[in-house]
Amino acid sequence: MNKIRKGDSVIVIAGKDKGKRGTVLAVRADNRILVEGVNTVKKHVKPNPVKGDVGGIQVKEMPIQISNIGLYNAATQRADRVGFKILEDGRKVRIFKSTNEVVDI
């Protein structure tokens, strides 16, 4: 079970985009994640008339190291560490370490 999953609200805790918040779009196997609106780069693209692509400058998100982000805790308005807990019904859920609130619903 991963500590950060697709669809989670995260905040950047290190790097050039420190303090930015976004939603996880994808989690890759090499400990990198794609976050909406974070780590954007400009890519110059040539036109390709066969595919119908128009050339120009595209702005896109690049993956960021998973160690440079933290799960956003809305109660404390800050990044928080994540732990695991097994409930009475046998489900394994994620919790915030600072408040012991359940992240998964």
C-alpha positions in Angstrom: 0.0 0.0 0.0 1.5 3.3 -1.1 1.5 6.4 1.1 0.7 8.7 -1.8 -1.9 7.7 -4.4 -3.4 9.1 -7.6 -6.0 11.7 -6.8 -4.4 12.8 -3.5 -3.9 16.5 -2.7 -0.2 17.1 -2.1 2.1 20.0 -1.3 5.7 20.5 -2.5 8.1 20.6 0.5 11.4 21.0 -1.4 12.7 22.3 -4.7 11.9 25.2 -7.0 8.1 24.8 -6.6 8.2 24.7 -2.8 4.8 25.6 -1.3 2.7 24.8 -4.4 -0.3 22.5 -4.0 -1.7 20.1 -6.6 -3.4 16.8 -7.3 -1.5 13.7 -8.1 -2.1 12.7 -11.7 0.1 9.6 -11.9 2.4 7.6 -9.7 5.4 6.0 -11.5 7.4 2.9 -10.5 10.7 4.8 -10.2 9.5 6.8 -7.1 8.4 9.8 -9.1 5.0 11.3 -9.4 3.2 13.6 -11.7 1.5 16.5 -9.9 -0.9 18.9 -11.6 0.6 22.4 -12.0 4.0 21.5 -10.4 7.4 21.2 -12.1 6.2 22.6 -15.4 8.6 22.9 -18.4 8.3 24.4 -21.8 8.9 21.9 -24.7 9.5 23.1 -28.3 7.6 20.8 -30.7 8.0 20.6 -34.4 4.9 20.5 -36.6 4.0 17.1 -38.0 1.4 17.4 -40.8 1.0 13.6 -41.1 -0.3 13.4 -37.5 -2.0 16.8 -37.7 0.2 18.3 -34.9 0.7 22.0 -34.8 4.2 23.1 -33.9 5.0 25.6 -31.1 5.8 25.7 -27.4 3.9 23.4 -25.1 3.8 23.7 -21.3 3.6 20.4 -19.6 4.2 18.9 -16.1 7.2 16.7 -15.5 7.6 14.1 -12.7 8.9 15.1 -9.4 10.6 13.0 -6.7 8.2 11.5 -4.2 10.5 12.6 -1.4 10.0 16.2 -2.3 6.2 16.2 -1.6 4.0 15.6 1.3 0.3 14.7 1.7 -1.7 17.9 2.3 -3.7 17.9 5.6 -6.6 20.3 5.3 -7.1 20.4 9.1 -3.6 21.8 9.8 -3.1 23.5 6.4 0.3 21.9 6.1 2.1 18.8 4.7 1.8 15.8 7.0 3.4 12.4 7.3 1.4 9.3 6.6 1.1 6.1 8.6 -1.0 3.0 8.5 -3.6 1.6 10.8 -5.8 -1.5 10.8 -9.4 -0.8 11.7 -11.8 -3.0 13.7 -13.4 -4.4 10.6 -10.0 -5.5 9.3 -9.4 -2.7 6.7 -5.9 -1.2 6.4 -6.2 2.6 6.1 -3.8 5.6 5.8 -3.7 8.1 8.7 -2.1 11.5 9.3 0.6 11.1 11.9 0.0 14.4 13.6 -3.8 14.1 14.2 -4.4 10.4 13.7 -7.2 11.2 11.3 -8.0 8.7 8.6 -7.1 9.8 5.1 -9.1 7.2 3.2 -12.8 7.2 3.5 
